[in-house]
Amino acid sequence: MAITKDESNWPIISLSLGGNFDQETVEEYIAYWEELLSRQSPFGLIMLHSSEKNIRPECAVIQLYMNWCKRNKHEIAQYCSGIAVVMQNAKLLALYKPVTAVSTKRT
């Protein structure tokens, strides 16, 4: 399992992405998003990214996630109240900003 989920403070969810935003992590992350959206209930995410690496995710991985977000933007806007991203390294924020911007953009 690439991600760790904590729903004990529902509707606020803590989600740890671990060290990598790779294919496995994105597929698991998308599956979890689909589960959350299928509940048809508002929620917010706190995403924790613990990697200290300044490695940009592979283009195919970013594209997979961005395409999914675009296809589901109406549902995301309807049920996701917001996403807070917590990272140990400011450089990572610049790397992941395009990825998180798509999922938080309102329609």
N, C-alpha and C positions, 0 to 999 in steps of 0.2 A: 504494500500500500504506500503510495507516494505522498498522500496528504493525510492530515489528522484533523478530524472534525469534532467540535464541542458545541452541542446544542443545549447545554444545561441552563443557559440564560436566554432561551428562546423568547422573543424573536431575534435576539442578537446572537449571531453564530461566529465563533472563533474558528479560523481555518488556517492550519499551518501547512505551507507548501514545501517545507523541508529545504533541501539544498539546491534543487534543480527545477527548472520549468521546462521539462523535456516532454517527449511524446507521451510517455506513460502518465506523467502528472497531468498534462492537459486533458487527456482522454478521461481520466478519473475525475478531474475538476468539472468537465462538461457534463459527465454523468450525474455528478452531485447537483450541479445547477439545474439539470432537467428534473431531478427529484424535488428540489426546492420549488421550482416553478409549478410542478404538478400539484402541489399542496394548495395553490391558489390563495395564499395567505401572505401578507406583508412580512418582510424580514430585512435585516441589515447584516452585512459581513464585516468582520475584522480579519483581515488577511495578514498573517505573520510570515515573513520570509526570512529564514535564518542564514541563508548563504552569505558568505563574505566574498565570494567570487564576483568579479566584474565581467561575467560572461553573458553576452547577448544570446537569448534563445535562438535556436535555428529558425530561419525564415519560414520553413514549412510548418513548424510548430505554432509560430505566431499567426500564420495565415489560417490554420485550422481553427484556432480559437476566435480570431476576428470574424471569419466567415460564419461561425456558429452564432456569435453575438449579433451579427447583422441579421441573420435569419430569425432570431428570437428577441430582437430589440423591443418589440411592443410588450411582450410578457415581462421582460427584464424591467422595463420602465414602470410597468404596472405593479409589480410585486417587490422589487428590490428598492428599499428606501435609500440605500447608500452603501458605499464600500470605503472602509478605512484601511490603508495599506501601511504596515509597520515593517521597516527594513533596517538592518544594522548598518547599512552603507548608503550614503547619499547618492553615490554613483549608480547604484542599482535602481533608484527611483527614476533616473533619466532613461535607463534601459527598459524598464517595465511600464513607463508612462503610456506609450501607445497601446499596450495590451490592456491596461486597466481603463483607459479613456473610452474605449469602445463599449465596455460593459456598463459604464456609469452614465453614458450620454442619454439624455432624455429625448424622447421623440416629439 
